[in-house]
Amino acid sequence: MNIFEKIIDKQIPAQIIYEDDYALAFHDIDPQAPIHILVIPKKKGIKGLQEVDGETMVHMTTAIQNVAKAMGLDESGYRVITNNGDDAGQEVPHLHFHVLGGTRLGHIHHRDDTHKSL
């Protein structure tokens, strides 16, 4: 069981700011912006975007919109990021979305001379 599944099961505490039947949202313990919320599906066994079904994504989109509104980001703007797999830097093998805001966010550009050809 990964850390997010333990948070879903309430075995590990988290600063939860939103919860419904399908999603859970809580403050990231290592924030990268003044507001940094993780939004995760409660459905277990979804490691990333390659495994998620459309119905779950509909619920995740609604949860992200609700979180943005609850945190006051719906008017000023916010960034949503998901990392998929090792090369993307995914640390927890459970689909999750980072909602970042609360300040003007800079542009992120990553270049690596060992990039793979498309």
C-alpha positions as a printed Julia matrix, in Angstrom:
118×3 Matrix{Float64}:
   0.0    0.0     0.0
   1.49   3.36   -1.03
   1.35   6.56    1.03
  -1.65   7.99   -0.87
  -3.67   4.82   -0.27
  -2.84   5.11    3.43
  -4.08   8.72    3.38
  -7.3    7.6     1.63
  -7.79   4.96    4.35
  -7.04   7.6     7.04
  -4.06   5.58    8.29
  -1.81   8.6     7.77
  -2.99  12.13    8.61
  -3.14  14.83    5.95
  -4.41  18.4     5.79
  -7.48  17.53    3.75
  -9.2   20.47    2.09
 -11.65  18.63   -0.17
 -13.22  15.2    -0.26
 -16.07  13.58   -2.13
 -16.94   9.99   -3.04
 -14.31   9.9    -5.81
 -11.46  12.26   -4.9
  -9.4   13.53   -2.01
  -7.38  16.75   -1.93
  -4.8   17.78    0.64
  -1.86  20.11    1.15
   1.48  18.89   -0.22
   4.03  18.36    2.58
   6.78  19.94    0.4
   5.01  22.88   -1.26
   6.5   24.35   -4.43
   4.2   27.39   -4.41
   2.27  29.33   -1.74
  -0.69  27.05   -2.5
   0.21  23.45   -3.43
  -2.57  20.91   -3.22
  -2.52  17.26   -4.29
  -5.71  15.87   -5.78
  -5.95  12.08   -5.95
  -8.62   9.59   -6.96
  -9.91   7.42   -4.14
 -10.01   4.49   -6.55
  -6.93   2.41   -5.86
  -4.68   0.75   -8.42
  -4.48   3.68  -10.87
  -0.76   4.36  -11.19
  -0.99   7.14  -13.79
  -2.77   8.61  -16.79
  -2.14   5.54  -18.94
  -4.34   3.47  -16.63
  -7.16   5.89  -15.74
 -10.67   5.53  -17.15
 -12.73   8.4   -18.48
 -15.28   8.36  -15.67
 -12.55   8.78  -13.05
 -11.04  11.66  -15.05
 -14.4   13.43  -15.12
 -14.5   13.23  -11.32
 -10.88  14.36  -11.05
 -11.53  17.38  -13.26
 -14.52  18.37  -11.11
 -12.46  17.9    -7.93
  -9.63  20.07   -9.3
 -12.13  22.81  -10.21
 -13.68  22.63   -6.72
 -10.26  22.78   -5.07
  -9.27  25.8    -7.18
 -12.46  27.59   -6.15
 -12.08  26.65   -2.47
  -8.51  27.95   -2.44
  -9.44  31.18   -4.25
  -7.48  30.28   -7.38
 -10.37  30.1    -9.85
 -10.14  33.82  -10.65
  -6.38  34.47  -10.44
  -5.23  31.25  -12.12
  -3.44  28.06  -11.24
  -1.3   25.3   -12.72
  -2.17  21.6   -12.79
   0.68  19.1   -13.15
   0.8   15.33  -13.21
   3.95  13.25  -13.54
   3.67   9.84  -15.18
   6.42   7.29  -14.63
  10.04   7.41  -13.6
  11.29   9.65  -16.42
   8.68  12.27  -15.47
   9.7   12.2   -11.81
   6.63  10.44  -10.43
   7.47   9.52   -6.84
   4.23   7.86   -5.7
   2.71   5.2    -7.99
  -0.84   6.54   -7.64
  -2.38   9.04  -10.08
  -2.23  12.51   -8.58
  -2.47  16.08   -9.71
  -0.53  19.0    -8.27
  -2.58  22.21   -8.12
  -0.21  25.16   -7.74
  -1.06  28.82   -7.27
  -1.15  31.76   -4.93
   1.5   33.68   -6.87
   2.52  34.43  -10.43
   4.14  31.17  -11.53
   7.2   31.19  -13.77
   7.63  29.17  -16.91
   9.08  25.69  -16.6
  11.4   24.52  -19.35
  13.47  21.39  -18.99
  16.2   20.48  -21.41
  18.3   17.39  -21.2
  20.98  16.58  -23.77
  20.06  12.92  -23.39
  16.44  13.48  -24.48
  14.73  10.77  -26.49
  13.83  11.31  -30.12
  10.15  11.46  -30.91
